[in-house]
Amino acid sequence: MEVIPEMLSKIGYTPLVYGRINKKLKTSYSNAEIETLIYDIVQHIKEDEVEQIGKNYYLSSSKHKIRITINSYTFRVITVDRLKTS
């Protein structure tokens, strides 16, 4: 699955997603900080950390302990969730 280069060039955000990400991560990042965080994670993600289920890609970063959900058609970020630690 060579989707990461395409994802990096096409990744997008809706105005509402910034607030959703801050709420889910319990942060108060600016829009630019969120975009930088997401881009850096996607840039360093391994192909085996990307899973496509239906119309979405799920990128799980064990280093950052978050999972990013991205629409597979538009490459828009849908949400970010904290991964549960055991």
PyRosetta script that sets phi, psi and omega in degrees:
from pyrosetta import init, pose_from_sequence

init()
pose = pose_from_sequence("MEVIPEMLSKIGYTPLVYGRINKKLKTSYSNAEIETLIYDIVQHIKEDEVEQIGKNYYLSSSKHKIRITINSYTFRVITVDRLKTS")
pose.set_psi(1, 101.7)
pose.set_omega(1, 179.8)
pose.set_phi(2, -98.3)
pose.set_psi(2, 56.3)
pose.set_omega(2, -175.5)
pose.set_phi(3, -92.9)
pose.set_psi(3, -19.3)
pose.set_omega(3, -173.4)
pose.set_phi(4, -62.3)
pose.set_psi(4, -46.6)
pose.set_omega(4, 178.1)
pose.set_phi(5, -58.8)
pose.set_psi(5, -41.7)
pose.set_omega(5, 177.6)
pose.set_phi(6, -65.6)
pose.set_psi(6, -40.9)
pose.set_omega(6, 179.1)
pose.set_phi(7, -59.9)
pose.set_psi(7, -44.3)
pose.set_omega(7, -179.2)
pose.set_phi(8, -63.0)
pose.set_psi(8, -35.9)
pose.set_omega(8, -177.6)
pose.set_phi(9, -81.3)
pose.set_psi(9, -20.0)
pose.set_omega(9, -174.2)
pose.set_phi(10, -117.0)
pose.set_psi(10, -1.8)
pose.set_omega(10, -174.3)
pose.set_phi(11, -56.1)
pose.set_psi(11, 136.7)
pose.set_omega(11, -177.8)
pose.set_phi(12, -140.9)
pose.set_psi(12, 169.6)
pose.set_omega(12, -175.3)
pose.set_phi(13, -138.0)
pose.set_psi(13, 144.5)
pose.set_omega(13, 170.9)
pose.set_phi(14, -94.6)
pose.set_psi(14, 157.5)
pose.set_omega(14, -180.0)
pose.set_phi(15, -57.2)
pose.set_psi(15, -33.7)
pose.set_omega(15, -177.2)
pose.set_phi(16, -76.6)
pose.set_psi(16, -21.8)
pose.set_omega(16, -173.9)
pose.set_phi(17, -67.9)
pose.set_psi(17, -29.8)
pose.set_omega(17, -179.9)
pose.set_phi(18, -61.1)
pose.set_psi(18, -46.4)
pose.set_omega(18, 177.7)
pose.set_phi(19, -64.2)
pose.set_psi(19, -39.3)
pose.set_omega(19, 179.4)
pose.set_phi(20, -63.0)
pose.set_psi(20, -42.8)
pose.set_omega(20, -179.7)
pose.set_phi(21, -65.2)
pose.set_psi(21, -46.5)
pose.set_omega(21, 178.3)
pose.set_phi(22, -60.4)
pose.set_psi(22, -39.9)
pose.set_omega(22, 179.7)
pose.set_phi(23, -65.1)
pose.set_psi(23, -47.0)
pose.set_omega(23, -177.7)
pose.set_phi(24, -67.6)
pose.set_psi(24, -35.9)
pose.set_omega(24, -178.8)
pose.set_phi(25, -90.7)
pose.set_psi(25, -4.3)
pose.set_omega(25, -177.2)
pose.set_phi(26, 56.1)
pose.set_psi(26, 50.2)
pose.set_omega(26, -179.6)
pose.set_phi(27, -128.1)
pose.set_psi(27, 176.4)
pose.set_omega(27, 174.5)
pose.set_phi(28, -135.1)
pose.set_psi(28, 48.7)
pose.set_omega(28, 179.5)
pose.set_phi(29, -69.2)
pose.set_psi(29, 149.4)
pose.set_omega(29, 172.2)
pose.set_phi(30, -74.4)
pose.set_psi(30, 166.8)
pose.set_omega(30, 178.2)
pose.set_phi(31, -58.2)
pose.set_psi(31, -42.1)
pose.set_omega(31, -179.7)
pose.set_phi(32, -64.7)
pose.set_psi(32, -39.1)
pose.set_omega(32, 178.8)
pose.set_phi(33, -65.6)
pose.set_psi(33, -39.4)
pose.set_omega(33, 177.6)
pose.set_phi(34, -63.7)
pose.set_psi(34, -46.2)
pose.set_omega(34, -179.8)
pose.set_phi(35, -62.1)
pose.set_psi(35, -40.2)
pose.set_omega(35, 178.0)
pose.set_phi(36, -65.1)
pose.set_psi(36, -44.9)
pose.set_omega(36, 179.1)
pose.set_phi(37, -59.1)
pose.set_psi(37, -50.6)
pose.set_omega(37, -178.6)
pose.set_phi(38, -61.9)
pose.set_psi(38, -46.2)
pose.set_omega(38, -179.1)
pose.set_phi(39, -59.9)
pose.set_psi(39, -45.4)
pose.set_omega(39, -180.0)
pose.set_phi(40, -62.2)
pose.set_psi(40, -40.5)
pose.set_omega(40, 179.3)
pose.set_phi(41, -66.2)
pose.set_psi(41, -48.2)
pose.set_omega(41, -179.2)
pose.set_phi(42, -62.0)
pose.set_psi(42, -39.4)
pose.set_omega(42, -178.5)
pose.set_phi(43, -62.1)
pose.set_psi(43, -32.8)
pose.set_omega(43, -175.8)
pose.set_phi(44, -105.0)
pose.set_psi(44, 5.6)
pose.set_omega(44, -178.6)
pose.set_phi(45, -74.6)
pose.set_psi(45, 147.0)
pose.set_omega(45, 176.6)
pose.set_phi(46, -91.7)
pose.set_psi(46, 150.8)
pose.set_omega(46, -178.6)
pose.set_phi(47, -56.8)
pose.set_psi(47, -33.1)
pose.set_omega(47, -179.1)
pose.set_phi(48, -76.0)
pose.set_psi(48, -3.5)
pose.set_omega(48, 175.9)
pose.set_phi(49, -98.3)
pose.set_psi(49, 5.6)
pose.set_omega(49, 178.9)
pose.set_phi(50, -109.9)
pose.set_psi(50, 128.2)
pose.set_omega(50, 178.7)
pose.set_phi(51, -129.4)
pose.set_psi(51, 131.6)
pose.set_omega(51, 175.8)
pose.set_phi(52, -103.8)
pose.set_psi(52, 122.8)
pose.set_omega(52, 175.6)
pose.set_phi(53, -127.6)
pose.set_psi(53, 115.0)
pose.set_omega(53, -178.0)
pose.set_phi(54, 61.4)
pose.set_psi(54, -127.9)
pose.set_omega(54, -175.9)
pose.set_phi(55, -92.2)
pose.set_psi(55, 6.7)
pose.set_omega(55, -176.5)
pose.set_phi(56, -121.3)
pose.set_psi(56, 149.5)
pose.set_omega(56, 167.8)
pose.set_phi(57, -100.1)
pose.set_psi(57, 140.4)
pose.set_omega(57, 176.2)
pose.set_phi(58, -119.7)
pose.set_psi(58, 118.0)
pose.set_omega(58, -178.7)
pose.set_phi(59, -109.3)
pose.set_psi(59, 114.9)
pose.set_omega(59, -177.6)
pose.set_phi(60, -105.0)
pose.set_psi(60, 117.9)
pose.set_omega(60, 179.0)
pose.set_phi(61, -106.0)
pose.set_psi(61, 105.9)
pose.set_omega(61, 178.1)
pose.set_phi(62, -68.0)
pose.set_psi(62, -30.0)
pose.set_omega(62, 179.1)
pose.set_phi(63, -63.8)
pose.set_psi(63, -44.9)
pose.set_omega(63, -179.0)
pose.set_phi(64, -93.4)
pose.set_psi(64, -7.8)
pose.set_omega(64, -179.6)
pose.set_phi(65, 57.3)
pose.set_psi(65, 41.6)
pose.set_omega(65, 175.7)
pose.set_phi(66, -137.2)
pose.set_psi(66, 158.6)
pose.set_omega(66, 174.6)
pose.set_phi(67, -121.4)
pose.set_psi(67, 128.4)
pose.set_omega(67, 180.0)
pose.set_phi(68, -103.4)
pose.set_psi(68, 132.2)
pose.set_omega(68, 176.3)
pose.set_phi(69, -106.1)
pose.set_psi(69, 124.6)
pose.set_omega(69, -177.5)
pose.set_phi(70, -129.3)
pose.set_psi(70, 133.2)
pose.set_omega(70, 177.5)
pose.set_phi(71, -65.4)
pose.set_psi(71, 130.4)
pose.set_omega(71, -175.2)
pose.set_phi(72, -76.5)
pose.set_psi(72, -15.7)
pose.set_omega(72, 179.8)
pose.set_phi(73, -92.2)
pose.set_psi(73, -43.5)
pose.set_omega(73, -174.4)
pose.set_phi(74, -103.1)
pose.set_psi(74, -14.3)
pose.set_omega(74, -175.5)
pose.set_phi(75, 60.8)
pose.set_psi(75, 28.9)
pose.set_omega(75, 174.1)
pose.set_phi(76, -87.4)
pose.set_psi(76, 138.5)
pose.set_omega(76, 176.4)
pose.set_phi(77, -71.3)
pose.set_psi(77, 130.0)
pose.set_omega(77, -179.4)
pose.set_phi(78, -97.1)
pose.set_psi(78, -48.3)
pose.set_omega(78, 179.5)
pose.set_phi(79, -165.0)
pose.set_psi(79, 173.1)
pose.set_omega(79, 175.7)
pose.set_phi(80, -135.4)
pose.set_psi(80, 133.8)
pose.set_omega(80, 179.0)
pose.set_phi(81, -124.1)
pose.set_psi(81, 146.1)
pose.set_omega(81, 172.7)
pose.set_phi(82, -73.1)
pose.set_psi(82, 137.3)
pose.set_omega(82, 174.2)
pose.set_phi(83, -82.5)
pose.set_psi(83, 139.7)
pose.set_omega(83, 179.2)
pose.set_phi(84, -73.9)
pose.set_psi(84, 135.1)
pose.set_omega(84, 176.9)
pose.set_phi(85, -97.6)
pose.set_psi(85, 144.2)
pose.set_omega(85, -177.2)
pose.set_phi(86, -97.0)
pose.dump_pdb("model.pdb")
